[in-house]
């Protein structure tokens, strides 16, 4: 009786082992293919429980979620033959399990290595079409779109889809950075020198124009002053002549008084003249008598 019970237990154990070896599950995060002696015989499994023939069939499962590749920065040359250090990452996922298994043997490491080379070639191609300024600022979004489009066709042959390619950082390598900064300083110095030269030229033009305007204004003022002075002298002469004609004696007296004021009206002045000189004519007539 005990032997029968033992045999039953052995048979039940073998049945459970057979069921365990024959059943497999696929969850929503996985892609699965069934192999028959290394040849793909079935694919496209939905999440659930499935059966296989042990040993005769092999099940390979692959990650269905998006994966990331982050490689070391690459040295890239632009259209100007300027070296840049480009740091990037790639988002990708498996979309065709059969092609993926055929192209890479089902190894994610092999796929990552091949995708890295594909992306590096795309980066070299797209950066080589652009200048440094275009690569780091003006056309940054367009650059990444072009890299993704260039690499996508090659990636499809691996049974994978490139979801996104992003450039994290672009900078000059250490051996190039100092030379670039020196060129930038020299360029800024050249621009500054040109601006200073233009400023000096403009200042000289304005100064010359101001000097010319000053000369013209002074000449016009002198001319106008001379004209006014001439008109004043003419008017004064006319007034003097009119006054002289009306009363010559008073005019002579007025001129003599002015001469006295200018000659003897200051302290310390000494005037040595003959008392009978004509200059003292009106002083000698201070009594008011006419000559």
Backbone as JSON, one array per atom type, in Angstrom:
{
  "sequence": "XXXXXXXXXXXXXXXXXXXXXXXXXXXXXXXXXXXXXXXXXXXXXXXXXXXXXXXXXXXXXXXXXXXXXXXXXXXXXXXXXXXXXXXXXXXXXXXXXXXXXXXXXXXXXXXXXXXXXXXXXXXXXXXXXXXXXXXXXXXXXXXXXXXXXXXXXXXXXXXXXXXXXXXXXXXXXXXXXXXXXXXXXXXXXXXXXXXXXXXXXXXXXXXXXXXXXXXXXXXXXXXXXXXXXXXXXXXXXXXXXXXXXXXXXXXXXXXXXXXXXXXXXXXXXXXXXXXXXXXXXXXXXXXXXXX",
  "N": [[0.83, -1.22, 0.0], [1.91, 1.2, 0.77], [3.77, 1.5, -1.23], [2.2, 2.01, -3.45], [1.04, 4.41, -2.72], [3.31, 5.99, -2.66], [4.06, 5.92, -5.34], [1.93, 7.24, -6.46], [2.29, 9.74, -5.39], [4.71, 10.39, -6.59], [3.95, 10.46, -9.26], [2.12, 12.59, -9.19], [3.87, 14.62, -8.47], [5.54, 14.67, -10.7], [3.65, 15.44, -12.53], [3.01, 18.02, -11.67], [5.48, 19.22, -12.03], [5.72, 18.93, -14.8], [3.56, 20.51, -15.6], [4.48, 22.96, -14.61], [6.75, 23.29, -16.21], [5.56, 23.46, -18.66], [3.83, 25.62, -18.69], [3.67, 29.17, -19.08], [3.86, 32.67, -18.42], [2.95, 35.9, -19.62], [3.43, 39.24, -19.0], [2.11, 42.67, -18.94], [4.29, 44.29, -19.35], [6.07, 43.07, -21.01], [7.44, 41.54, -24.0], [7.05, 38.56, -25.89], [8.38, 35.61, -27.45], [8.02, 32.43, -29.05], [10.15, 29.74, -29.42], [11.17, 27.05, -31.48], [13.35, 24.69, -31.22], [15.27, 26.74, -31.6], [14.15, 28.19, -33.69], [11.88, 30.7, -34.57], [8.52, 30.36, -33.84], [6.17, 31.41, -32.95], [4.62, 34.48, -32.0], [3.68, 37.75, -30.72], [2.21, 37.68, -28.32], [-0.38, 38.35, -26.02], [-0.85, 39.82, -22.73], [-1.03, 37.23, -20.28], [-1.72, 33.7, -19.54], [0.06, 30.95, -20.92], [0.89, 27.98, -22.93], [3.4, 25.51, -23.51], [5.59, 23.12, -25.09], [7.67, 21.34, -23.1], [11.24, 21.57, -23.25], [11.19, 21.06, -26.02], [10.08, 23.43, -26.93], [11.09, 26.84, -26.52], [10.93, 29.79, -24.6], [11.38, 33.21, -25.1], [11.71, 36.29, -23.54], [11.26, 39.84, -23.69], [12.03, 43.23, -22.74], [9.39, 45.52, -22.69], [9.03, 48.14, -22.04], [10.1, 51.62, -22.2], [13.53, 52.23, -22.7], [16.76, 53.52, -21.72], [19.7, 54.92, -23.1], [22.79, 56.02, -22.12], [25.68, 57.38, -22.96], [29.27, 57.93, -22.94], [30.55, 61.31, -23.37], [30.96, 62.49, -26.71], [33.46, 63.38, -29.1], [32.97, 65.72, -31.48], [32.97, 67.2, -34.77], [32.23, 70.34, -36.19], [30.76, 72.1, -39.04], [32.64, 74.06, -39.42], [34.93, 72.84, -38.8], [35.38, 72.83, -36.12], [36.02, 71.51, -32.96], [33.79, 69.86, -30.76], [32.5, 68.82, -27.61], [30.12, 66.5, -27.13], [27.42, 65.56, -25.23], [24.98, 63.12, -24.8], [21.73, 61.45, -24.69], [19.61, 58.55, -25.27], [16.31, 57.49, -25.87], [14.61, 54.46, -26.16], [12.75, 51.61, -27.44], [11.63, 48.2, -27.71], [9.89, 47.1, -30.51], [9.37, 45.14, -32.34], [9.59, 41.98, -31.7], [10.55, 39.66, -32.99], [12.27, 40.56, -35.09], [14.06, 41.9, -33.45], [15.16, 39.79, -31.95], [16.31, 38.31, -34.02], [18.19, 40.14, -35.07], [19.83, 40.88, -32.94], [20.18, 38.7, -31.34], [18.61, 38.69, -29.17], [19.76, 40.16, -27.13], [19.92, 42.84, -24.97], [22.14, 44.38, -24.37], [23.73, 44.13, -26.65], [22.01, 45.37, -28.46], [21.92, 47.97, -27.37], [24.6, 48.77, -27.73], [24.8, 48.76, -30.54], [22.83, 50.63, -31.19], [23.95, 52.88, -30.0], [26.16, 53.34, -31.66], [24.8, 53.91, -34.03], [23.46, 56.29, -33.32], [25.64, 57.95, -32.74], [26.81, 58.15, -35.28], [24.74, 59.55, -36.55], [24.81, 61.93, -35.1], [27.37, 62.87, -35.74], [26.96, 63.29, -38.48], [24.87, 65.26, -38.57], [25.85, 67.39, -36.96], [28.05, 67.99, -38.45], [26.99, 69.39, -40.55], [26.43, 71.89, -39.66], [27.19, 75.12, -38.17], [29.02, 76.18, -35.2], [27.47, 78.05, -33.79], [24.89, 77.55, -34.78], [24.58, 74.95, -33.93], [24.54, 75.04, -31.12], [22.61, 76.84, -30.36], [20.75, 78.43, -32.18], [19.54, 76.49, -33.94], [18.92, 74.31, -32.32], [16.7, 72.62, -31.55], [15.8, 71.77, -34.08], [18.09, 70.44, -34.88], [18.14, 68.16, -33.16], [15.8, 66.88, -33.97], [16.48, 66.24, -36.61], [18.63, 64.5, -36.14], [17.28, 62.39, -34.91], [15.59, 61.57, -37.01], [17.5, 60.77, -38.87], [18.72, 58.58, -37.61], [16.59, 56.87, -37.13], [15.74, 55.19, -39.25], [17.82, 53.31, -39.51], [17.64, 52.15, -37.01], [15.19, 50.83, -37.08], [15.71, 48.49, -38.43], [16.67, 46.88, -36.45], [14.51, 46.11, -35.08], [13.6, 47.89, -33.21], [12.36, 50.98, -31.8], [13.23, 54.36, -31.96], [12.56, 56.55, -29.53], [13.24, 59.08, -28.57], [15.88, 61.44, -28.97], [18.25, 63.21, -27.28], [20.33, 66.02, -26.8], [22.32, 66.62, -24.18], [24.4, 68.28, -23.31], [26.67, 70.57, -24.73], [29.91, 71.42, -25.28], [33.14, 73.01, -25.52], [36.08, 71.04, -25.96], [38.74, 70.59, -23.54], [41.3, 71.09, -24.63], [40.7, 72.72, -26.7], [39.26, 74.82, -25.77], [40.69, 77.04, -24.59], [41.95, 78.14, -26.84], [39.71, 78.91, -28.31], [38.52, 80.81, -26.59], [40.57, 82.7, -26.65], [40.47, 83.51, -29.34], [37.91, 84.6, -29.3], [38.28, 86.75, -27.54], [40.14, 88.23, -29.04], [38.57, 88.83, -31.26], [36.54, 90.37, -30.09], [38.14, 92.48, -29.2], [38.99, 93.48, -31.65], [36.54, 94.36, -32.74], [35.9, 96.29, -30.82], [38.01, 98.1, -31.22], [37.43, 98.96, -33.83], [34.96, 100.23, -33.35], [35.81, 102.25, -31.61], [37.49, 103.68, -33.35], [35.63, 104.51, -35.26], [34.1, 106.13, -33.59], [35.98, 108.12, -32.91], [36.36, 109.21, -35.46], [33.79, 110.18, -36.02], [33.58, 112.03, -33.93], [35.62, 113.82, -34.63], [34.61, 114.76, -37.06], [32.3, 116.04, -36.15], [33.49, 117.98, -34.48], [34.98, 119.42, -36.34], [32.88, 120.39, -37.9], [31.6, 121.95, -35.95], [33.61, 123.84, -35.39], [33.74, 125.08, -37.88], [31.14, 126.12, -38.06], [31.29, 127.86, -35.89], [33.26, 129.68, -36.77], [31.93, 130.8, -38.97], [29.72, 131.92, -37.68], [30.98, 133.81, -36.0], [32.2, 135.42, -37.95], [29.93, 136.38, -39.31], [28.75, 137.75, -37.19], [30.71, 139.67, -36.65], [30.67, 141.04, -39.07], [28.01, 142.0, -39.06], [28.19, 143.54, -36.77], [30.07, 145.44, -37.54], [28.63, 146.68, -39.57], [26.5, 147.76, -38.1], [27.93, 149.37, -36.35], [29.09, 151.11, -38.2], [26.76, 152.32, -39.2], [25.97, 153.55, -36.83], [28.13, 155.29, -36.37], [27.88, 156.87, -38.59], [25.39, 158.01, -38.13], [25.99, 159.34, -35.73], [27.92, 161.14, -36.64], [26.35, 162.59, -38.32], [24.61, 163.73, -36.49], [26.43, 165.19, -34.94], [27.35, 166.94, -36.9], [25.02, 168.31, -37.5], [24.52, 169.49, -35.03], [26.78, 171.06, -34.85], [26.4, 172.81, -36.94], [24.21, 174.22, -36.01], [25.1, 175.51, -33.66], [28.08, 176.43, -33.56], [29.88, 177.5, -31.69], [29.06, 176.48, -29.19], [29.47, 173.78, -29.65], [32.23, 173.72, -29.92], [32.89, 174.46, -27.34], [31.85, 172.28, -25.89], [33.47, 170.19, -26.74], [35.92, 171.05, -25.75], [35.48, 170.95, -22.98], [35.22, 168.18, -22.58], [37.82, 167.49, -23.27], [39.23, 168.76, -21.17], [38.29, 167.2, -19.06], [39.35, 164.68, -19.57], [42.04, 165.2, -19.47], [42.92, 166.59, -17.13], [41.54, 165.59, -15.0], [42.32, 163.63, -13.17], [43.89, 162.39, -10.16], [47.24, 163.38, -9.45], [47.88, 164.03, -12.05], [49.81, 165.97, -14.26], [50.08, 168.84, -16.1], [51.77, 170.66, -18.38], [51.68, 173.64, -19.83], [51.61, 176.56, -21.89], [50.13, 179.37, -20.41], [48.67, 180.99, -22.07], [47.87, 179.35, -24.02], [45.79, 177.94, -26.53], [44.37, 175.86, -25.54], [43.49, 176.49, -22.99], [41.49, 178.26, -23.35], [38.71, 178.43, -22.68], [38.87, 178.11, -19.97], [40.18, 180.41, -19.19], [38.14, 182.12, -19.64], [36.36, 181.93, -17.59], [34.85, 183.79, -16.25], [32.68, 184.2, -17.73], [32.54, 186.01, -19.77], [32.39, 186.83, -23.21], [34.67, 186.22, -25.87]],
  "CA": [[0.0, 0.0, 0.0], [2.8, 2.36, 0.85], [4.41, 1.68, -2.54], [1.21, 2.65, -4.33], [0.95, 5.82, -2.33], [4.55, 6.67, -3.1], [4.0, 6.06, -6.8], [0.95, 8.31, -6.76], [2.93, 11.03, -5.08], [5.71, 10.66, -7.63], [3.23, 10.86, -10.48], [1.6, 13.94, -8.98], [5.0, 15.55, -8.53], [5.94, 14.81, -12.1], [2.62, 16.21, -13.23], [3.18, 19.44, -11.32], [6.71, 19.69, -12.7], [5.39, 19.06, -16.22], [2.72, 21.71, -15.77], [5.34, 24.13, -14.41], [7.61, 23.46, -17.37], [4.74, 23.69, -19.85], [3.09, 26.9, -18.6], [4.44, 30.41, -18.94], [3.01, 33.87, -18.4], [3.45, 37.14, -20.23], [2.74, 40.39, -18.41], [1.94, 43.84, -19.82], [5.57, 44.97, -19.54], [6.96, 42.17, -21.72], [7.17, 40.94, -25.3], [7.52, 37.17, -25.83], [8.36, 34.79, -28.67], [8.2, 31.0, -28.81], [11.14, 29.15, -30.3], [11.19, 25.59, -31.6], [14.74, 24.34, -31.53], [15.96, 27.93, -32.06], [13.41, 28.85, -34.77], [10.71, 31.39, -34.07], [7.29, 29.75, -34.35], [4.98, 32.16, -32.54], [4.91, 35.75, -31.37], [2.49, 38.58, -30.56], [1.45, 37.26, -27.14], [-1.0, 39.32, -25.14], [-0.65, 39.42, -21.34], [-1.85, 36.1, -19.87], [-1.08, 32.4, -19.31], [0.2, 30.18, -22.17], [1.47, 26.65, -22.77], [4.46, 25.11, -24.44], [6.11, 21.76, -24.9], [8.99, 21.48, -22.45], [12.47, 21.24, -23.98], [10.97, 21.24, -27.46], [9.82, 24.86, -27.11], [11.78, 27.79, -25.62], [10.28, 31.11, -24.56], [12.27, 34.37, -24.85], [10.94, 37.49, -23.17], [12.02, 41.09, -23.83], [11.44, 44.41, -22.09], [8.5, 46.3, -23.56], [9.07, 49.54, -21.61], [11.12, 52.49, -22.79], [14.85, 52.11, -22.06], [17.63, 54.7, -21.92], [21.14, 54.73, -23.34], [23.61, 57.19, -21.81], [27.07, 57.03, -23.28], [30.24, 58.98, -22.63], [30.53, 62.4, -24.36], [31.67, 62.23, -27.96], [34.14, 64.51, -29.74], [32.33, 65.92, -32.78], [33.45, 68.37, -35.49], [31.19, 71.09, -36.89], [31.07, 72.46, -40.43], [33.81, 74.93, -39.4], [36.02, 72.01, -38.29], [35.57, 73.16, -34.71], [35.73, 70.35, -32.14], [32.85, 70.02, -29.66], [32.25, 67.66, -26.77], [28.66, 66.36, -27.14], [26.89, 64.57, -24.29], [23.62, 62.86, -25.26], [21.09, 60.21, -24.27], [18.65, 58.03, -26.24], [15.18, 56.72, -25.37], [14.23, 53.5, -27.18], [11.98, 50.46, -26.98], [11.49, 47.12, -28.68], [8.55, 47.06, -31.09], [9.26, 43.9, -33.12], [10.39, 41.02, -30.94], [11.2, 38.72, -33.9], [13.43, 41.25, -35.68], [15.02, 42.18, -32.39], [15.85, 38.54, -31.64], [17.12, 37.92, -35.18], [19.29, 41.09, -35.29], [20.72, 41.04, -31.78], [20.23, 37.49, -30.51], [17.8, 38.93, -27.97], [20.58, 40.8, -26.1], [19.74, 44.29, -24.85], [23.46, 45.01, -24.4], [24.12, 44.23, -28.06], [21.16, 46.4, -29.07], [22.37, 49.28, -26.89], [25.87, 49.1, -28.37], [24.56, 49.09, -31.94], [22.1, 51.9, -31.23], [24.9, 53.95, -29.68], [26.92, 53.63, -32.87], [23.89, 54.56, -34.98], [23.23, 57.67, -32.87], [26.9, 58.69, -32.91], [26.93, 58.47, -36.7], [23.77, 60.6, -36.84], [25.31, 63.18, -34.5], [28.48, 63.34, -36.58], [26.4, 63.78, -39.75], [24.09, 66.49, -38.41], [26.72, 68.47, -36.48], [28.95, 68.35, -39.55], [26.29, 70.28, -41.48], [26.1, 73.15, -38.99], [28.24, 75.87, -37.47], [28.92, 76.1, -33.74], [26.34, 78.87, -33.36], [23.66, 76.84, -35.11], [24.5, 73.71, -33.17], [24.32, 75.23, -29.69], [21.55, 77.77, -29.99], [19.7, 78.81, -33.11], [18.83, 75.37, -34.53], [19.1, 73.17, -31.41], [15.55, 71.71, -31.67], [15.84, 71.19, -35.41], [19.22, 69.52, -34.89], [17.77, 66.89, -32.52], [14.82, 66.23, -34.84], [17.21, 65.66, -37.75], [19.38, 63.34, -35.65], [16.32, 61.31, -34.69], [15.14, 61.09, -38.31], [18.63, 60.08, -39.52], [19.0, 57.31, -36.94], [15.39, 56.04, -36.99], [15.69, 54.17, -40.31], [18.76, 52.24, -39.17], [17.17, 51.49, -35.79], [14.07, 49.95, -37.43], [16.25, 47.18, -38.82], [16.93, 46.1, -35.23], [13.24, 45.81, -34.43], [13.39, 48.83, -32.11], [11.91, 52.33, -32.15], [13.87, 55.46, -31.23], [11.51, 57.45, -29.02], [13.76, 60.44, -28.47], [17.32, 61.66, -28.89], [18.45, 64.52, -26.66], [21.68, 66.48, -26.51], [22.31, 67.18, -22.83], [25.41, 69.33, -23.12], [27.64, 70.78, -25.8], [30.95, 72.34, -24.84], [34.43, 72.83, -26.18], [37.05, 70.24, -25.2], [39.71, 71.39, -22.78], [42.42, 71.51, -25.46], [40.23, 73.7, -27.69], [38.57, 75.91, -25.08], [41.55, 78.21, -24.45], [42.12, 78.76, -28.17], [38.44, 79.55, -28.68], [38.39, 82.02, -25.78], [41.53, 83.68, -27.15], [39.91, 84.05, -30.58], [36.77, 85.45, -28.94], [38.82, 88.0, -27.01], [40.72, 88.99, -30.15], [37.46, 89.32, -32.08], [35.9, 91.48, -29.35], [39.08, 93.6, -29.22], [38.94, 94.07, -33.0], [35.27, 95.1, -32.86], [36.01, 97.47, -29.97], [38.9, 99.05, -31.89], [36.68, 99.55, -34.94], [33.97, 101.16, -32.8], [36.51, 103.44, -31.12], [37.93, 104.45, -34.52], [34.44, 105.17, -35.81], [33.75, 107.19, -32.66], [36.92, 109.23, -33.09], [36.07, 109.84, -36.75], [32.55, 110.95, -35.87], [33.86, 113.17, -33.07], [36.4, 114.78, -35.4], [33.7, 115.4, -38.01], [31.43, 116.98, -35.42], [34.31, 119.09, -34.02], [35.26, 120.25, -37.52], [31.64, 121.1, -38.24], [31.36, 122.98, -34.94], [34.57, 124.92, -35.62], [33.3, 125.8, -39.09], [29.96, 126.92, -37.69], [31.74, 128.95, -35.0], [33.93, 130.68, -37.6], [30.91, 131.48, -39.76], [28.9, 132.75, -36.77], [31.78, 134.96, -35.59], [32.35, 136.3, -39.1], [28.65, 137.05, -39.53], [28.54, 138.7, -36.09], [31.62, 140.8, -36.86], [30.15, 141.83, -40.2], [26.81, 142.73, -38.62], [28.63, 144.55, -35.81], [30.68, 146.54, -38.28], [27.57, 147.42, -40.24], [25.77, 148.54, -37.09], [28.84, 150.43, -35.88], [29.19, 152.11, -39.26], [25.52, 153.1, -39.21], [25.98, 154.41, -35.63], [29.09, 156.37, -36.59], [27.3, 157.8, -39.57], [24.33, 158.78, -37.44], [26.63, 160.26, -34.78], [28.54, 162.24, -37.41], [25.27, 163.46, -38.8], [24.12, 164.52, -35.33], [27.47, 166.17, -34.63], [27.36, 167.97, -37.95], [23.81, 169.13, -37.34], [24.72, 170.34, -33.84], [27.81, 172.06, -35.15], [25.83, 173.84, -37.81], [23.27, 175.05, -35.24], [25.8, 176.37, -32.7], [29.49, 176.04, -33.61], [30.57, 177.9, -30.47], [28.73, 175.51, -28.14], [30.11, 172.52, -30.02], [33.65, 173.87, -29.56], [32.93, 174.46, -25.88], [31.59, 170.9, -25.42], [34.66, 169.39, -27.0], [36.98, 171.5, -24.83], [35.16, 170.42, -21.64], [35.61, 166.77, -22.6], [39.28, 167.43, -23.27], [39.66, 169.06, -19.82], [37.96, 166.07, -18.18], [40.26, 163.57, -19.84], [43.45, 165.59, -19.27], [43.29, 167.06, -15.79], [40.55, 165.17, -14.01], [42.79, 162.51, -12.36], [44.92, 162.77, -9.17], [48.62, 163.19, -9.87], [48.13, 164.47, -13.42], [50.55, 167.23, -14.41], [49.95, 169.33, -17.48], [52.63, 171.85, -18.51], [51.32, 174.35, -21.06], [51.61, 178.03, -21.84], [48.8, 179.84, -19.96], [47.93, 181.62, -23.17], [47.6, 178.34, -25.05], [44.4, 177.85, -26.95], [43.71, 174.81, -24.77], [42.87, 177.09, -21.81], [40.65, 179.36, -23.83], [37.45, 178.54, -21.91], [39.2, 178.29, -18.56], [40.49, 181.82, -18.99], [36.9, 182.87, -19.76], [35.45, 181.4, -16.57], [33.96, 184.86, -15.78], [31.49, 184.16, -18.58], [32.59, 187.0, -20.83], [32.69, 186.3, -24.52], [35.91, 186.74, -26.44]],
  "C": [[0.85, 1.25, 0.0], [3.49, 2.61, -0.48], [3.47, 2.36, -3.52], [1.09, 4.13, -4.02], [2.18, 6.6, -2.79], [4.53, 6.9, -4.61], [3.04, 7.17, -7.2], [1.57, 9.68, -6.49], [3.98, 11.4, -6.13], [5.05, 11.13, -8.91], [2.66, 12.27, -10.35], [2.72, 14.99, -9.04], [5.47, 15.79, -9.95], [4.92, 15.62, -12.89], [2.76, 17.7, -12.94], [4.43, 20.03, -11.98], [6.44, 19.89, -14.18], [4.55, 20.28, -16.5], [3.57, 22.96, -15.61], [6.25, 24.4, -15.59], [6.82, 23.8, -18.63], [4.04, 25.03, -19.84], [4.08, 28.07, -18.52], [3.47, 31.58, -19.02], [3.73, 35.02, -19.09], [2.69, 38.29, -19.58], [2.77, 41.58, -19.36], [3.23, 44.59, -20.07], [6.54, 44.16, -20.4], [6.46, 41.87, -23.14], [7.75, 39.53, -25.27], [7.44, 36.52, -27.21], [8.59, 33.33, -28.27], [9.14, 30.45, -29.87], [10.99, 27.63, -30.3], [12.56, 25.2, -32.12], [15.48, 25.52, -32.17], [15.25, 28.7, -33.16], [12.14, 29.46, -34.2], [9.46, 30.78, -34.7], [6.04, 30.52, -33.96], [5.42, 33.43, -31.82], [3.59, 36.51, -31.2], [1.63, 38.17, -29.39], [0.88, 38.46, -26.4], [-0.72, 38.91, -23.7], [-1.59, 38.27, -20.94], [-1.02, 34.85, -19.66], [-1.1, 31.59, -20.61], [0.93, 28.87, -21.87], [2.51, 26.39, -23.85], [4.83, 23.65, -24.17], [7.49, 21.87, -24.27], [10.11, 20.92, -23.32], [12.31, 21.49, -25.47], [10.76, 22.72, -27.79], [10.6, 25.68, -26.07], [11.09, 29.15, -25.73], [11.34, 32.16, -24.26], [11.4, 35.59, -24.6], [11.87, 38.71, -23.24], [11.25, 42.23, -23.17], [10.62, 45.21, -23.09], [8.55, 47.79, -23.24], [10.19, 50.31, -22.3], [12.41, 52.39, -21.99], [15.72, 53.3, -22.48], [19.06, 54.26, -22.15], [21.83, 56.05, -23.02], [25.06, 56.78, -21.99], [27.98, 58.18, -22.88], [30.18, 60.08, -23.7], [31.41, 62.08, -25.56], [32.31, 63.52, -28.49], [33.64, 64.61, -31.19], [32.9, 67.19, -33.42], [32.29, 69.01, -36.25], [31.63, 71.38, -38.32], [32.31, 73.35, -40.51], [35.06, 74.17, -38.96], [36.38, 72.38, -36.86], [35.15, 71.97, -33.86], [34.79, 70.7, -30.99], [32.75, 68.7, -28.9], [30.73, 67.56, -26.58], [28.25, 65.23, -26.21], [25.42, 64.37, -24.62], [23.04, 61.63, -24.57], [19.99, 59.85, -25.26], [17.56, 57.26, -25.49], [14.72, 55.77, -26.49], [13.43, 52.36, -26.57], [11.88, 49.44, -28.1], [10.05, 47.1, -29.2], [8.33, 45.8, -31.92], [10.19, 42.87, -32.49], [11.15, 40.07, -31.86], [12.43, 39.36, -34.53], [14.5, 41.54, -34.64], [15.83, 40.93, -32.07], [16.79, 38.14, -32.79], [18.36, 38.8, -35.31], [20.3, 41.12, -34.15], [20.87, 39.78, -30.96], [19.45, 37.65, -29.23], [18.56, 39.61, -26.85], [20.36, 42.31, -26.1], [21.09, 45.01, -24.87], [23.95, 45.17, -25.84], [23.3, 45.32, -28.75], [21.6, 47.8, -28.65], [23.66, 49.72, -27.56], [25.66, 49.5, -29.82], [23.79, 50.39, -32.08], [23.02, 53.07, -30.92], [25.71, 54.34, -30.91], [26.06, 54.34, -33.91], [23.68, 56.03, -34.61], [24.49, 58.5, -33.04], [27.11, 59.08, -34.37], [25.97, 59.58, -37.09], [24.22, 61.94, -36.29], [26.44, 63.75, -35.33], [27.95, 63.94, -37.87], [25.73, 65.13, -39.58], [24.93, 67.65, -37.88], [27.66, 68.92, -37.59], [28.32, 69.26, -40.57], [26.11, 71.69, -40.93], [27.33, 73.8, -38.39], [28.05, 75.7, -35.97], [27.7, 76.86, -33.25], [25.02, 78.16, -33.63], [23.48, 75.61, -34.23], [24.12, 73.93, -31.72], [23.17, 76.15, -29.36], [20.44, 77.84, -31.01], [18.88, 77.61, -33.57], [18.92, 74.13, -33.65], [17.95, 72.17, -31.56], [15.54, 71.01, -33.03], [16.97, 70.17, -35.52], [18.83, 68.16, -34.31], [16.72, 66.15, -33.35], [15.51, 65.56, -36.03], [18.02, 64.44, -37.33], [18.45, 62.14, -35.46], [15.86, 60.71, -36.02], [16.25, 60.3, -39.01], [18.85, 58.69, -38.94], [17.81, 56.35, -36.95], [15.36, 54.91, -38.01], [16.61, 53.0, -39.98], [18.28, 51.47, -37.95], [16.02, 50.54, -36.09], [14.53, 48.56, -37.83], [16.58, 46.3, -37.64], [15.65, 45.71, -34.53], [12.95, 46.72, -33.26], [12.92, 50.17, -32.68], [12.67, 53.33, -31.31], [12.78, 56.44, -30.81], [12.0, 58.88, -28.99], [15.28, 60.41, -28.43], [17.53, 63.07, -28.37], [19.94, 64.79, -26.46], [21.65, 67.18, -25.17], [23.23, 68.38, -22.7], [26.34, 69.37, -24.31], [28.66, 71.8, -25.3], [32.24, 72.05, -25.6], [35.33, 71.93, -25.33], [38.1, 71.13, -24.55], [40.84, 71.91, -23.65], [42.02, 72.56, -26.5], [39.7, 74.97, -27.01], [39.43, 77.17, -24.99], [41.75, 78.93, -25.77], [40.86, 79.49, -28.6], [38.25, 80.85, -27.9], [39.36, 83.1, -26.26], [41.01, 84.31, -28.45], [38.73, 84.97, -30.28], [37.25, 86.78, -28.4], [39.4, 88.86, -28.12], [39.63, 89.58, -31.03], [36.78, 90.51, -31.4], [36.82, 92.71, -29.34], [39.07, 94.28, -30.58], [37.68, 94.9, -33.19], [35.33, 96.38, -32.04], [36.9, 98.53, -30.61], [38.19, 99.73, -33.07], [35.66, 100.57, -34.43], [34.64, 102.43, -32.28], [36.98, 104.31, -32.29], [36.75, 105.18, -35.16], [34.0, 106.32, -34.91], [34.66, 108.4, -32.79], [36.66, 109.97, -34.4], [34.83, 110.7, -36.67], [32.78, 112.19, -35.02], [34.64, 114.25, -33.82], [35.52, 115.5, -36.42], [32.81, 116.43, -37.31], [32.24, 118.2, -34.95], [34.64, 120.03, -35.19], [34.03, 121.05, -37.93], [31.35, 122.21, -37.25], [32.32, 124.17, -35.11], [34.18, 125.76, -36.84], [32.11, 126.69, -38.78], [30.35, 128.1, -36.81], [32.38, 130.07, -35.81], [32.91, 131.49, -38.41], [30.08, 132.41, -38.88], [29.67, 133.99, -36.34], [31.96, 135.95, -36.74], [31.07, 137.08, -39.38], [28.4, 138.1, -38.45], [29.44, 139.92, -36.26], [31.14, 141.7, -37.99], [28.93, 142.66, -39.78], [27.19, 143.84, -37.65], [29.25, 145.75, -36.52], [29.63, 147.38, -39.01], [26.82, 148.31, -39.27], [26.63, 149.69, -36.58], [28.99, 151.53, -36.92], [27.94, 152.98, -39.33], [25.47, 154.05, -38.01], [26.93, 155.59, -35.81], [28.54, 157.4, -37.58], [26.22, 158.66, -38.94], [24.92, 159.79, -36.47], [27.25, 161.45, -35.51], [27.48, 163.2, -37.92], [24.73, 164.35, -37.69], [25.13, 165.6, -34.96], [27.47, 167.3, -35.65], [26.16, 168.9, -37.82], [23.95, 170.07, -36.16], [25.74, 171.43, -34.1], [27.23, 173.2, -35.99], [24.88, 174.74, -37.04], [24.01, 176.0, -34.31], [27.26, 175.95, -32.66], [30.24, 176.37, -32.33], [30.31, 176.91, -29.33], [29.41, 174.16, -28.41], [31.59, 172.56, -29.65], [33.82, 173.82, -28.06], [32.78, 173.02, -25.33], [32.83, 170.01, -25.62], [35.79, 169.79, -26.07], [36.73, 170.96, -23.44], [35.54, 168.95, -21.55], [37.12, 166.6, -22.58], [39.83, 167.74, -21.89], [39.46, 167.86, -18.89], [38.97, 164.95, -18.35], [41.7, 163.92, -19.48], [43.79, 165.88, -17.83], [42.33, 166.57, -14.72], [41.01, 164.06, -13.11], [43.86, 162.97, -11.4], [46.31, 162.45, -9.7], [48.91, 163.59, -11.29], [48.85, 165.82, -13.41], [50.51, 167.62, -15.87], [50.74, 170.64, -17.58], [52.35, 172.47, -19.87], [51.48, 175.86, -20.82], [50.22, 178.49, -21.41], [48.0, 180.48, -21.08], [47.63, 180.64, -24.3], [46.11, 178.26, -25.32], [43.64, 176.8, -26.13], [42.97, 175.37, -23.56], [41.93, 178.23, -22.17], [39.43, 179.51, -22.94], [37.71, 178.61, -20.42], [39.52, 179.75, -18.26], [39.23, 182.67, -19.1], [35.88, 182.4, -18.74], [34.53, 182.44, -15.99], [32.7, 184.92, -16.62], [31.49, 185.18, -19.67], [32.97, 186.35, -22.15], [33.94, 186.96, -25.06], [35.59, 187.71, -27.54]]
}
